[in-house]
Amino acid sequence: MYEGIIFIPASEVQADEKVREQNEKSRFNRHGVESCWLCCKGMSEKAFENAWHIHMTIDHSLAPVAMGDTLREADDQGWFPVGSECAKKIPLTHRKKFGA
């Protein structure tokens, strides 16, 4: 169905489990309104408003932004925020900003 479309496995850009656990337990994480999907580091309201977002599939792959709404509902997890440092690991073809 998605022949020729390049998906990026989240495992290629996601922080390792130890880092994610440390960030989840961080006292700074409690002050954030949202967390980075890749590293679990908390984001302030302002950071969240300016955050990049990734479109995830059910098999934990990043869908290209150019797909728009063509991802089948059964394959779609939706958009997730990514912090500025983690966004640097993701090609522009696979990340998008909303609102800002």
C-alpha positions as CSV (number, residue, x, y, z in Angstrom):
1,M,0.0,0.0,0.0
2,Y,2.8,2.4,0.8
3,E,5.2,1.3,-1.9
4,G,8.1,3.7,-2.5
5,I,7.5,5.7,0.7
6,I,10.4,5.8,3.2
7,F,9.5,5.3,6.8
8,I,12.1,5.8,9.5
9,P,12.1,3.3,12.4
10,A,11.7,5.2,15.7
11,S,14.4,3.1,17.2
12,E,16.9,4.9,14.9
13,V,16.2,8.3,16.4
14,Q,14.8,7.5,19.9
15,A,16.9,7.9,23.0
16,D,17.9,4.7,24.7
17,E,15.7,3.3,27.5
18,K,18.1,4.4,30.3
19,V,18.0,8.1,29.1
20,R,14.2,7.9,28.7
21,E,13.8,6.6,32.3
22,Q,16.1,9.2,33.7
23,N,14.2,12.0,31.9
24,E,10.8,10.6,33.0
25,K,12.0,10.6,36.7
26,S,13.6,14.1,36.5
27,R,12.0,16.7,38.8
28,F,12.1,19.1,35.9
29,N,9.8,16.9,33.9
30,R,6.9,17.6,36.3
31,H,6.9,21.2,35.3
32,G,6.5,20.6,31.6
33,V,3.1,20.5,29.8
34,E,4.3,17.8,27.5
35,S,7.2,15.5,26.9
36,C,9.4,14.8,23.9
37,W,8.3,11.5,22.4
38,L,11.8,10.5,21.6
39,C,13.6,11.2,24.9
40,C,10.8,11.8,27.5
41,K,12.3,15.1,28.5
42,G,9.7,17.6,29.7
43,M,8.8,20.7,27.6
44,S,7.7,24.0,28.8
45,E,4.5,25.5,27.4
46,K,6.6,27.8,25.2
47,A,8.8,24.9,24.0
48,F,5.7,22.8,23.2
49,E,4.2,25.7,21.2
50,N,7.3,25.8,19.0
51,A,8.0,22.1,19.0
52,W,8.5,19.9,16.0
53,H,6.1,17.0,15.6
54,I,6.5,13.5,14.1
55,H,3.7,11.4,12.5
56,M,3.9,7.9,14.0
57,T,2.6,4.7,12.6
58,I,1.4,1.8,14.7
59,D,4.7,-0.1,14.0
60,H,6.6,2.8,15.6
61,S,7.9,4.3,12.4
62,L,8.0,8.0,11.4
63,A,5.9,8.7,8.4
64,P,7.0,11.4,5.9
65,V,5.2,14.7,6.3
66,A,4.4,14.6,2.5
67,M,2.0,11.7,3.2
68,G,-0.3,14.2,4.8
69,D,-3.6,12.5,5.6
70,T,-3.0,9.5,3.3
71,L,-1.9,7.2,6.1
72,R,-4.6,4.7,6.7
73,E,-6.4,5.1,10.0
74,A,-5.5,1.6,11.0
75,D,-1.8,2.4,10.6
76,D,-1.9,5.9,12.2
77,Q,-1.0,6.8,15.8
78,G,-1.1,10.5,15.1
79,W,1.4,13.4,15.7
80,F,3.7,13.6,18.7
81,P,5.9,16.4,19.9
82,V,9.7,16.3,19.7
83,G,12.1,18.5,21.6
84,S,14.5,20.7,19.7
85,E,17.6,18.5,20.4
86,C,15.9,15.3,19.3
87,A,14.4,17.0,16.2
88,K,18.0,17.5,14.9
89,K,18.2,13.7,14.4
90,I,15.2,13.7,12.1
91,P,15.3,14.8,8.5
92,L,13.0,17.7,7.6
93,T,11.0,15.3,5.4
94,H,9.8,13.6,8.6
95,R,9.1,16.4,11.0
96,K,6.7,19.3,11.0
97,K,5.8,22.4,13.1
98,F,2.3,23.3,13.9
99,G,1.1,26.8,14.7
100,A,4.3,28.6,15.3
